[in-house]
Amino acid sequence: MTDDGGLKITDSAISQLNALITSKANPELRFRVYVQGGGCSGFQYGFQFEEESALDDIEFDRNGVKLVVDPLSLQYLSGAEVDFIDDLMGTRFIVNNPNASTTCGCGASFGI
């Protein structure tokens, strides 16, 4: 697990991201983590691959994985941890966020 700018990412997530980026045959891919309004608890997490980052994005390198977060999302993600899990609900990226006062059952949305 590494930490920079208050956002952590587990070794499991790094491993899965490296595998996904390798399968896409595009080493320039960046993994964006963001927060947007919506979901059953007020805010929801989002994840996507992008080839470029915006001028105001904060970019972290995690063992060869480029992690990108916009400044607005980073304020909600400070101290949070991005993880990859494989359980009965399936395989997915999740955010363990100590700033969230409420979360939904699937962990995809939260309230502050």
Buried (B, 14 or more C-beta within 10 A) or exposed (E): EBEEEEBBBBEBBBEBBBEBBEEEEEEEBBBBBBBEEEBBBBBBBBBEBBEEBEEEBBEBEBEEBBBBBBEEBBEBBEEBBBBBBEEEEEEBBBBBBEEBEEBBEEBBBBEE
